[in-house]
Amino acid sequence: MAALSSSAGCRSYVTQLPSSSSSSDETARRRNQRIPFSSNPRIFHHAKVSCQLNPRSSHPNVLRMQDGAVAPAMTTFESESSSNKLKESLLQTAPPEERKDAAGFDVNQNESTVTITVLGASGDLAKKKIFPALFALYYEDCLPKHFTIFGFARTKMTHAELRTMISKTLTCRIDKRENCDKKMDKFLDRCFYHSGQYDSQEDFAELNRKMREHEGGRVSNRLFYLSIPPNIFTEAVRCASQSASSVNGWTRVIVEKPFGRDSESSAALTKTLKQYLLEDQIFRIDHYLGKELVENLSIMRFSNLIFEPLWSRQYIRNVQLIFSEDFGTEGRGGYFDNYGIIRDIMQNHLLQILALFAMETPVSLDAEDIRNEKVKVLRSMRPLSLEDVVIGQYKSHTKGRTTYPGYTDDTTVPKDSLTPTFAAAALFIDNARWDGVPFLMKAGKALHNKIAEIRVQFRHVPGNLYNRNFGTDLDRATNELVIRVQPDEAIYLKINNKIPGLGMRLDRSYLNLHYAARYSKEIPDAYERLLLDAIEGERRLFIRSDELDAAWSLFTPVLKELEKKKIIPEYYPYGSRGPVGAHYLAARYNVRWGDIGSEQ
């Protein structure tokens, strides 16, 4: 193992180097590298020259090759000239264009490098999120000593043009301890561009050649980020795995949502990806899992005695997961109309948060232990019925002198579209901890505010002596825990309190942890955390295939029913609180949406 350098302000981590001593080590290596690419003859040549002596090997008298073969090794009394002869004979077996890299294997074999390739480098996600996140990691010294970034897209572009495009979105927002311009220039010097087709093995083979030039004979670890439409995932993965996969380190692929449109298409996509990748190589990213308050969810619950005993049907009356945006599709309707708000937000972001919130205590903090508990929650959930779902679509609205367009006013959206831009749903977990507790979700666009939060409403106090002070509105006396994921991150608890004075007047007060006031350090962007996790091989915040299957099985039946019956959405004005039907849905379970009314 060889540790990669990192600063005190960043997580230290270790990159796996290939082992050459035991069958168990070989098994571990196979978990991080897809082997069966026999169709690529170049891999065979790499295997011949990628060899090393390991003094700790259980077979001290053999030289173990990268492909698993062994050859007699030099004994300690052999001369240095014998070593040089062996090296020269190995180089003669390699193609001429590869001898330059192989010649330095005894210099750099104990060093590793990470090459990050962003497929779809000219797209908005890459420009606005991925490259800025990579720069933030570099600025905080969280990237390894040796790293290279490649942008890959069909657009014709030079290295200089890519760097100019990237530089427009980079900011030294973390602090000013080092000259920003110099740090940015050093980062941009590590960024390169390669133009090619996503289904061309020749273009990926040329990318592989350029990667190897920058890797300089070191152990190569490669991370591919698929910031491309899902209909070309498979071809890109096939070409990358067969023509640009690492032969002596790990290869990992980050896959952006959407992961299909329903259970069938999702399963087909997973099956196809697994023709070229192992499950451990696939990192399905959901950027909401990288948000600070979502990651803090399990810490708040499992490390504070005050919360864990209350986390059950005995004390919690309902849980609300609320997501709202104060803008519409606005030119992006062509993409959105193929998916709708349920697929875009509820099936992934909100359902993942629900699973983290409701899971049992995992055996450990290991990624598989946590994901096992999430899967149990998803599989325990009651099938979603049409009567427990309300859908809506925003229409145009004039406020003052400003007219806001409706969803179908977007020129990229069909005029007769029934795609929901708002949805509310009541879900139930049929297990001992949560039986009978409604989990209410709502998500929408073009609403009155932009917010994402979790609201936990506790049960009424039995025999409350102060009920008369609240009149008939007992909800005013309900304790509520609010976890505001964004914006203006905060955790606060609503409690009942006496107003100072001679009378008996009660007030609803807030015990408030406001992150901006409590912590001076700026909260990292979710993509920074998730990219760093992918480089480290930490899978805790990425979605496993069985998680994905369980999530789709919950929503697929109701999605198909909505489309088959062509249910007309309830229309709501742009900038409103959404359809009235959402309030009737909540009232059916004796719940009032917690985001109604003014709050601190």
N, C-alpha and C positions, 0 to 999 in steps of 0.2 A: 504494500500500500504506500502511496505517496501523498502527503498532505499538500493541498494547494494553499497558498498564502492568502490571508484575509486580515482585515483590520479589526481592532477591538470593537468597532461599532457594527460589525456584520457577523453573521453566523459563520463559524469555522466549519469546514467540511472536508471530506476526504474523497478523492476520486479513485475509483477502482482501476488498478493496473492489472494486466493479464498475468495470471499465475502459471507456474510450470511444474508444480510439484506433486499434485495428487488429483485423484478423480473427483473429489469433492470440490476442489478449486475449479476443475474443468466444468462441473455442473454450474457453479456460480457464474463462470464466464459466459456460459450459454444463456443464462437468464438475462444478460445484458447485451447480447449480440445475436442477431438472427444469422444462422449458419448456412442453411441450404440454398446458397446462390451459385450452384454449380454451373449454371448457364453463363456465368461471367468468367471467362478464362483468366482475366487479370488477377482475380482473387487468388488463384493457384500460385501465381508468381509472387504475390505478396507473402503468402504463407511460407514460401521457400526462404525468403531472406529475413523475415521477421522472427528472429530467434534470439535467445539469450541464455546465459549460464546463470544458474541459481544455486548459490552455495548451500542453501537450506533445503535443497531438493531431497526427497526420499530416495532418489536414484542419482547419487553423486557422480557416477561415472558415465552418465549419458548427457547428451545435448538435446533438449526437447525443442522441437520445431513448433511454430505457431499452429500448424494443422494437426498437432498431436503426435507426429512421428518422432522417433528418437534416433540419435546417432552417437557413436562413441565420443566422449568428451575428452578434452586435454587433461592430463594429470598435472599436479602441481610442479613436477620437475621438468615439464616440457618448456622449451625455450620460447622467447617472444617471437622469434622468426616462425615457429610452428603456428602460432596464433595468427600471424599475418598471412601465412599460406592458406590457412583454413578460411579466413575472411575473403581472400582473393578468389578461392575456388567457389565460394557461395555467390559472390558477385557475378561470376561468369555464367551462372544459371539464370540470372535475371535479365530481362530485356534491357537494351542500352539506355532507354529513356528513364529506367527506374534505378540504375546503378548509382546515380548521384545521391538519391535519398538513402539507399541502402548503405552507402559508404560511411555514413555517419551514425550507424546504429549503435556503436559502442560508446558514442558520446552522449546521445540524447535518450537512450533506451529507458532510463529511469525518470525521465521527465514526461509530462503529459500536456496536451493542449486541447482546448475546446473550440470547435468551429460551429458557430450558430448561423444557420441559413434560413432566411425569412423568405418563404415562397409567397409571392404576391406582394413584393416589396414596394410596388408603386401604388398600392391601394391605401384607402383612408385609415384602416386599422393599423397597418404597419407604420404609417407616417405619424399618426396621432397618439398611438399607444405603445407599440412594440419597441421601436427605436428609442423613444424617450425613456422607456423603462430600462432598456439596456444601458443607456448612458447614465441614468441615475444609479444603477448598480456599479458601473465603472467609477463614477464619481465618489461613491462610498467605499471603494476598494473591495467590492464584493465579488468581482469577477476574478478568475484565476490569472496568474502571471502571464501565461501564454494563451491568448484567445484571438480569434479572427471572426469577423461578421461578414457574411455574404448576403447581398440582396439578389433574389432571383425572380424574374418576371418576363413576360413576353415583350414588354415595352423595350425599345432600343434606347440604351442609356449608357453613358460612360461612368467610370468611377467618380470623376469630378462632379458630374451631374447628380449622381446619387448623393454624394456628400453635401452638395448644395441644398438638395431637397430635404435631407435629414436635418441639416443645421437650422432650418427655419422652425422646427418644432422642439428643439432641445433647450432646456432651461436649467440653470444651476439653482434650483429652487430650494435645495436642502440647506445650504449655508454658504458662506463666502470665505471659508478658511483657506481656499486655494484659488489662484487666479482662474476665473471661469473660462476665459478664452483659450488659455494654454491647455487646460484639461480637455476642453472640447476638441481642440485641434488634434491632441493625442488620440482621442477616441475615434475621430473621423479618419485618421490615418490607418485605423484597423478595419475600416469598412470598405468593401469592394462590391462590384456589381458583375453579374453574369446574366446575359439575356438568353432565353431559350424557351422551348415549348415544354409544357408540363407532361406531355406524353412521349417525349423523345429521350430514349436511352443515350443517344449520341450526345445530346446537350448536357445530360447529367454526367456522362463520362468525362466530358470536357471540364465540367465543374469539379469533378473529383480530382482531375489533374491539377487544377489551380489550388484546390484545398491542400493537396500533398506538398505543393511548393511552399505554402505558408507553414505547414506543420513541421517541416524541417527534420523529418526522421523521428520525431517524438511519438509517443503513444497518442493516437488520435481518437478523441471523443467527439461525436457529432450530434448536434441537436437541430432538427428540422422543424420549423414552425409553419403549419399549413394555414396561412392567412389568405385562403382562396375559396371559391364556391365549392360546396360539398359535392357537386356532380363531377368534379375532377380530382377529388381526394384519391380515389383508387389508382388512377394512372400515375399521379405524382408520387404516391408511395411506392408503387411498383418500380418506377424508374429510379427513384432515390435509393431504394433498398438493393436493387440489382447492379446499379452502376456507381453509387456514391456512398455506400455504407462503409463504416469503419471496419478494418480487418484486424485490428489489434487493441481496440478499446470498445466503448459502448456506442450504440446508435439509438437515439430516442426521437419520437415524433410527437409534437403537440398538435392536437386536432381541435379546431375551433367548432363551436356549435353553428348551425343545428346538426344534431346527430340523427338525421332522418326526419320523417314527417309523422311516423306512427311506428307501432311495434314491428311490422313487417319490414319496412324500409330500413329501420335502425338495425334490425338483426342481420339484414342482407349486407349493410355497410360494414358491420363488425366482422361478419364472416369473410368478406372480401379482404379487409385490412389484415386479418389474421393469416391470410395466405402468404403474406410477406413480412409480418411482424409478430413477435410474441406479445402477449397481453402486457407484460412488464415494460415493453417498449412504447406502448400507446399511452399518451398523457392527454385525456379528454379534459379540456380546460373549461371551467365555469368561473369567470372572473369574480362573481359575487362571493365565492368561497374564499377568495383572497383578501376580502375587505376586513379591516381591522376589527370591527365590532362582531363580525361573523366568526372570526377566529377566536375572539375573546369569549364566545358563547360557552364553550365547554370549560374554559378556565373559570369563568364566573360561577358556573354551576358546581363543578366537581372540586373546586378548591376553597369554597366558602360554605361552612356548615349552615349558615342562615338560609341558603337557597335549596340545597339538595333535598332536605326533608319535605319541602313544600311542593316539589316538582312531581305532582301526581293529581289524579282525579279527586282526591280527598280535599285538596285546597284550591285547585285551579278550576275556575268556572268555564273559561274559554280562552283560546289563543288566537290572535289575529296577526296575519302577515299581510302587510299593506305596501303596495308599490304604486306610485303615481308619478307621471311626468306632466309638466306644464306646457308641452309642445306636441305637435302632431307629427305625422310622417314627413311632410314638407320635402318632397322630392325623392324620398326613399320608399315611397309607397309600392313600387314595383316589386321590391324584395319582400316587404312586409306582407303584401297581399297574398303571397304564397304560404304564409305561415300563420299569421294572426297572433293576438296577444297571448292566447293559451300556450301555444308552442314556443313563442318567443320569450315569455317571462315565467309563466306558472309551472310548466312541466319541468323546467330546469332550475332557475334561480330560487324561486320560492319553495319548491318541493325539496331542494337540497337543504335549504335553511331549516325547513320543518323536520327533516330527518336528523339533522345535527341537534336540534332543540329537543326532540322527543326520544332519542336513543337511550338505551341503558348504559350503565358505566362500562366502558370497554376494559378488557383484561389489561391492556397497556396502552401507551401512546403510539405504538407501532401502527403504521398506515393500514395494514390488513385488519388489525383488531378493531380499529375505528370504523373502517368501511364495512366490516362484518355486521356491526351493530346498526349502521344506517340501513343496510339491506333488510335486516329483520323488521325495522320500522316500516319500510316501504311494502314489504310483503304482508304485513299485518293490517294494512289499510283496507277499508271497505271499498268495494267497487263504486266508482262515481256514477251517479244516475243523473239523467237530464233535469229532473226536478230540483236537483241541488246545485244547478248552475244558472247564472244570469249573464247574458251577453249584451253588449251595447256597442254603438258606433257613434262617433262624434259628428255633429253637423255644424254648419256655419253659424256664426254668432257675431252680432255687432255690439260693441261696448264703447260708449262714447262715440268718437269719430273713427274708430278702428274696426274693420270687419275682418274676422278670422275665418279662414276657409274651412269647409267641411272635409271629411276624409275623401269622399268621391270627387271633390273639386281638384284633388291632386291629379295632374295630367298623366301620371304613371299608374293610376288606379282605374280599373273598369267602372263605368258609371253605375252598373247594376251590382256592384260588389256587396256581398253580405259578410265579408270578413270582419270579425269583432275587433274593435280597438279597446274594448273594456270587457272584463270578465270578473265575476265573483263566484266563489264556490264554497260549499261546506263539506269538509272532509272529516272522516272519523278513523281512529286507530283502534282496532278491536283487540286490545291486549289488556292485561291486568292493570297496568299503570294508567292507561288513558281511556278506558272504556266509558263511552258516553260523553266525553269532552269534545265539543265542536272545535275544529280548527278551521277558521274562516280565512279565506284568501280573497284578495281583490287586487287587480292590476289594471291600469289604464293609461291611455295617452290623452293629451289635450284636457287635462283636469286643472283644478284651481291651484295646485302647488306641486312641487317636485320633492318627493320624500320616499324613503324606504325604511320601514321600521317593523319591529316585532312588539306586539302588545299582549301582555299576560294579565288577564283580569281574574282576580281571586274571588273566592266565594264570599257571600255576606257573612258577617259575624253572627253566629247563632245567639239569639236573645240579646241583641245589641241594646244596651241601656240608653243609647243616644239616638235611636231611630226617630223619635219624635222631632229631633232637631233637624232632620233631613226631610221631614214630611213624607210624601208618598214616593218620592224619587230616591229609592234605595241605591240606585247606581251611583249617586253622589257619595255614598259612604263606602264604595268598593275600593279596596286597595288595588293598585295597578302598577305593574312593572313595565317600563317602556325602554326598549333598546333601539335607539335611532341609528341605523346603519349609515345613512347619508341623507342630506348633507349635514354639516354641523354636528358631528358625531357626539353622542351622549348616552348615558344610562341614568334613568331617574325613576324614583319610586314615589307614588302618590300615597300620602298618608293623611289621616284625619287629625286635626290639631285645634286646640282652643285658641281663639283670638285673645290676646292680652286685654284685660279689663275686668270690671266687677260683674259683668253679665256672663251668661253661658252661650257664647256664640262660637260655632265651629267653623273651621276653614279647611279647605283641601290644600295641603302644602306639598312641597316637592323636596325630596332628598336627591340632589342632582350632582352627578359626575359629568361635568362638561369638559370634554377632552381638550378643547382649545384653551380653556382656562387652567386646567390641571397640568397639562404637559406642553412644554415649549417646543418640543421636537415635532416637526411636521409629519403627519401620517403618510406612510408610503402608499403609492398607487398599488392597486391590487395586482396589476401585471408585473410589478417588480417582485413581489413576494412569490408569485407563481412561476415566473421565469427562473428565479433563483432556486426554487424547489425542484424544478425540472432538471437543472444543471446538477444539483446535488443528488438527484434520484429519489427525492422525498415525494411519495405518492399520496400522502394523507389528504390533500385538498384537490385531488383529481378523481374523476369518476370511473369506477370499474365497470366492466361490461354487464355484470349481473345487476348492478345498481341501475344502469341505464334501462335494462330490460324491465325491471320492476317499476320504474317510473313511467315508462311508456304503456305498460299494461294497465296502469291506473287511469290514464287519460285517453287512450286510443278508442275505447268503445264510445265514450261520450262525444269525442271529436267526429267520429264516423256518423253518429246519429244526427249531430248538428248539420253536417254537410248533406246527408241523405235526405233529411226532412226539410232542408233549406230554411232553417229557423231564421226568421227576420229579427235582427238585433233591435233593442230599444235605443232610440236616438236620444242623445243628450247634447246640450249646447257646448261648444268649445269654451273651456275655462270654467265649467261647472264642477260639481262634486260627483258627477256620473249619473247613471240611470237610477230612477226611484226603486226599481226592482231589487237592487242590492240591499236596500233598507228592509224590504219585505222579507228577503231571504234571511237576514240576520234576526229579524223579529220572530221568525218561525221557531228559532232556537233560543228565544228570550235573550237576545244579545243586541247591544247597541254598538255601532262602530265607534271605536275610541278616538278616531281622528276628527270627529265632528265636534265643532266648538273651538273656542280660542284656548290656547295653552301657552305656557312659557316655553 
